[in-house]
Amino acid sequence: MEKVVVDASVVVKWYINEDYSENARELRNMYINGQIELIAPELLPYEVLNALKYSNYFKKEELVQIAKSLTFYGFILFPLTGKLAEKTVEIAVSKDVNDL
């Protein structure tokens, strides 16, 4: 099965209408339909919930439900340590990525 790497900015678009939200939701639908697996950095749930909290679009109860829903997506999470951390920095610097 194809594995697709997602970051918090993609998952936030599942909950908030932004540019490319339709693309992000299509990716989510592909996961739900069993077409892909979702891979993400271990910090993804924290980053998503933090972004949604500070968006001021959601009440506490809604954020709790979103937190629960994130656990059901079955992301394959990877810690940013060791060789993965090194490679992340190398790619970010070589591609001039602003956010690590």
C-alpha positions in Angstrom: 0.0 0.0 0.0 1.2 3.5 -0.8 2.5 5.5 2.2 1.9 9.3 2.2 3.7 11.6 4.5 1.6 14.4 6.0 2.4 17.2 8.3 0.3 19.3 10.6 -0.5 21.9 7.9 -2.2 19.2 5.8 -4.3 17.8 8.7 -5.3 21.2 9.9 -6.9 21.7 6.5 -9.2 18.7 7.3 -10.9 20.9 9.9 -10.4 24.5 8.6 -11.2 25.8 5.1 -7.9 27.1 3.7 -6.1 27.0 0.4 -5.8 23.4 -0.7 -8.3 22.1 1.9 -10.0 20.1 -0.8 -6.7 18.4 -1.7 -6.1 17.6 2.0 -9.6 16.2 2.4 -9.2 14.0 -0.7 -6.0 12.6 0.9 -8.0 11.9 4.1 -10.7 10.2 2.0 -8.1 8.0 0.3 -6.9 6.9 3.8 -10.5 6.2 4.9 -11.1 4.1 1.7 -8.0 2.1 2.4 -6.0 3.4 -0.5 -3.0 4.9 1.4 -1.3 4.8 4.8 -0.6 8.1 6.5 2.9 8.7 7.9 3.8 11.7 10.1 6.2 13.2 12.5 5.5 12.1 16.1 4.6 15.7 17.0 1.7 15.9 14.5 -1.2 15.6 17.0 0.3 18.3 19.2 0.9 20.6 16.3 -2.6 20.1 14.8 -4.3 20.7 18.1 -2.2 23.7 18.9 -3.0 25.3 15.5 -6.7 24.5 15.8 -6.8 26.0 19.4 -5.2 29.2 18.3 -7.4 29.5 15.2 -10.2 30.4 17.6 -12.7 28.4 15.4 -13.3 25.7 18.0 -14.7 25.5 21.5 -13.0 23.3 24.1 -15.5 20.4 23.6 -14.9 20.5 19.8 -11.1 20.3 20.3 -11.5 17.3 22.6 -13.5 15.6 19.9 -10.9 16.4 17.3 -8.2 15.1 19.7 -10.1 11.8 19.9 -10.6 11.7 16.1 -6.8 12.1 15.5 -6.2 8.9 17.4 -8.5 6.9 15.2 -6.7 7.9 12.0 -4.0 5.4 12.7 -1.1 7.7 11.6 2.2 5.8 11.5 4.3 8.2 13.7 8.0 8.6 13.7 10.1 10.4 16.3 12.4 13.0 15.0 15.7 11.5 16.3 18.9 10.1 15.1 19.3 9.6 11.3 15.8 10.9 10.6 16.5 14.2 12.4 19.8 14.5 10.5 18.2 13.8 7.2 15.4 16.3 8.0 17.9 19.0 8.6 19.8 18.2 5.5 16.7 18.4 3.3 15.4 21.5 5.0 18.7 23.4 4.5 19.2 22.1 0.9 15.6 23.1 -0.1 15.7 26.3 2.0 12.6 25.2 4.0 11.7 27.9 6.6 10.1 25.6 9.2 11.6 22.4 10.5 
